[in-house]
């Protein structure tokens, strides 16, 4: 077009920038940015919005923010401009920044917005930030905003709210959102996010009932690949081999590796580790990393060291940098008291440049959100936190709790291991929650890694003696502790 001597206009350039973002090609996009400035389009809101979206898709959030700042300084911003930068920060894993921008947008731009669809897009853009942060108060605020602006019930907004509430661990609100969406507007996403929420929460019976309704003659909604993953997860919780086998037939037809990972989990939960291994051998495609991680997780539960070593070697061959896999095998070796192998795995991680993420837990309370690392004593309430933990541990020991010292991955004496276990981040978060949360209110804890087995056992006992439901969201699933039991059934 340029060689033919035709000058681009403000309709041409956004399409070209979109192509740069789809590739993605930062080099091409920045070159066109120069062309835009040379041709006097830097004040055109359509072109500038496309620039923001292009830089965001290419992963250059700083450049996207600079373009956006220039738009606002010139006073040519609109809802689309704000939506673009909010979506950029959500996708760029900056959820707090996205929430801050959304708040500013509602104050600055809302009075200008005449197109109702723009409000819907704004809300759909921001809800994933609430979901990733497990931020229940912010989800409720945005829910209220959607009602005030007449954008609820909309299927897209409703789906986002179901997902956000479910990931915040508030399934009462999630189910309320699901029920409030008119039946004729419920699509496969609506059903799937609700089924997935139940499956993650360990409420497999409700997940199975909802799936049966979804595919019934009354609704006849065809499941997608993610629906199948969710219902297989629910089958695994119930160890429902019969239904799992029926869905396995669907898996075989569609040949999706993530479905095989769920089948392996289902078989392992049912005590069929041998069958799980046979399923891996008979897969019609080469096992992916997710398959070997699923098998490795099963080996942790069944303490099968030999098969775990085989799975880890396959992951090493694939050059995956998943520190969680190394942690799993370390746990297996520690349980078998093979401390030399624990040390070997640590050296292997060091040689491979893989760093173990430090365990971090954060808890919501009426005083805000507090975060804790293992052995953390930086919080002003640390003396009270450790004193409360000591009293709790003494009480649950009298009830039969025995510290699982195999989760203290150090070759030290049992007394020192007990001290190390008390300092785990999720225990510190729980003690802080108990100190700062009103009686009867749930305590919501999030952990960046899998919850420790000893902490899981301790929380089960503690839930018998405190006037709180304890809801823990780890990297794998929800754990809802109440009256001495957990929604995961002790398998995660």
Residue, then its C-alpha position, 0 to 999 in steps of 0.5 A: x500500500x505504501x509502495x503504491x503511494x497510498x497514504x494510510x488513514x485512521x482506519x488503516x492503522x488500527x488494523x495494522x497495529x492489531x496484526x502486530x499484536x496478534x503476531x506478536x511483533x514489538x519491533x513492527x509495532x514500534x516501527x508503525x508507532x513512528x509512522x503514526x507520529x510522522x503522519x500526525x495520527x498521535x492525537x487520534x483516539x482510535x489509533x492510540x487505543x490500538x497502540x495501547x492494545x498492541x503494546x499490551x499484547x506484545x508484553x510491553x506494559x510500560x510502553x502501553x501505559x505511556x501511550x495511555x498517559x498521553x491520551x489522558x493528558x490530551x483529554x481524548x480518552x474514552x471508555x475504550x481507552x480505559x478498557x484497553x489499559x485495564x485489560x492490559x494490566x489484567x493480562x500482564x499479571x498486574x491485578x492491583x494496578x488494574x483495579x486501581x485504574x478501573x476505580x479511576x475510570x468509573x469516576x472519570x469516564x462513567x459520565x461520558x459513557x453512553x454506550x451500555x456495551x462499554x460498561x459490560x466490557x469494562x466489568x468483564x475486563x476487570x473481574x479476572x483481576x478480582x478472581x486472580x487476587x481472590x478479592x471478595x470485597x472487590x468482587x462484591x463492589x464490582x457486582x454492585x457497580x454492575x447492578x447500578x449501571x444496569x449491566x446485570x444480569x448479562x450473560x458475560x457479566x454473570x459468567x465473570x461474576x460466577x468465576x470470580x466468586x467461585x475463585x474467592x471461595x464464596x460458592x453461595x454467591x457464585x451459585x446465586x449468580x448462576x441461578x439469576x442468569x435466565x435459562x435461555x442465556x446460560x451458555x457452555x461457559x456459564x455451566x462450565x465455570x460453575x461446575x469447575x468451581x464446585x470441582x475445585x472446591x471439592x463439592x463433587x456431588x453438586x458438580x455431577x448434578x449440574x453436569x447431568x442437568x447441562x447435558x439433559x434433554x431440558x438444556x442440551x448444552x454440549x460440553x467443551x474441553x474444559x467442561x470435561x476436565x472439570x467433571x473428571x476432577x469431580x469424578x476423581x474427588x468421588x472416586x467415581x470410576x463408572x462415570x469417569x470411564x464414560x467420560x474417558x471414552x470422550x477423552x479417547x475420541x478427542x485426544x487431549x492431554x489435559x484430560x488424560x491428566x485428570x483420568x490419571x488423577x481419578x485412577x490414583x484416587x481410586x487406589x489404581x496407581x497401576x492402572x494410571x501408569x498403564x493409561x500413560x503407556x497407552x496414550x495415543x500421543x507423547x505424554x506432556x509435562x502435565x501428564x508426568x506431574x499428575x503421575x508424580x502427584x499420585x506417587x506422592x500420595x501412594x509413596x511410590x518412590x520408583x515410579x516418582x523417580x521415573x516421572x521426574x526423569x521424564x520431566x528433566x528430559x523435557x527441560x521443564x522448570x517447574x519447581x513444584x515437581x522437584x518439591x514433590x519428589x523431595x517430599x517423597x524422599x523425605x517421607x522415606x527418610x532418604x536424606x541423601x536423595x533430598x540433598x541430591x534433588x536440591x543440588x540438581x535444582x541448583x545446577x539447573x538454575x531452578x529456584x524453589x519459590x518460598x511459601x507465602x500465605x496471605x489472609x483477609x481480615x477486617x484490618x486488611x490483607x496480611x502476608x506471611x512467609x515461612x518463619x516470618x516474624x516481621x509482623x507487629x503481631x508476631x508475638x501474639x501470633x506465635x503464642x496463639x499457635x503454641x496454645x492451639x498446637x497444645x490443644x490439638x495434640x491433646x485431641x490426637x494430632x501428631x505432627x507429620x515431621x516428614x513435611x519438614x524437609x531437613x535432616x534434623x531431630x524431631x523437636x527441631x522439625x516440630x519447631x519448623x512445622x509451626x513456622x509454616x506460612x499457612x499456620x501463621x496466616x491462620x493465627x493472624x486470622x483468628x486474632x483479627x477476624x470476628x467470631x463466626x466469620x470465615x477465615x480466607x487464606x490463600x497460598x502460592x504453593x500446595x498446602x503442607x500435609x502437616x498444616x492440612x492435618x493441623x487445620x482439620x483438628x483446629x476447625x473442631x475447636x474454633x468458631x470459624x470456617x477455614x477456607x484455604x485456596x492453594x495452588x491446586x484447589x480449595x480446602x474448606x475446613x469445618x467441624x474436623x473435616x476438609x472438602x478435599x477428603x484428604x487427597x489433593 
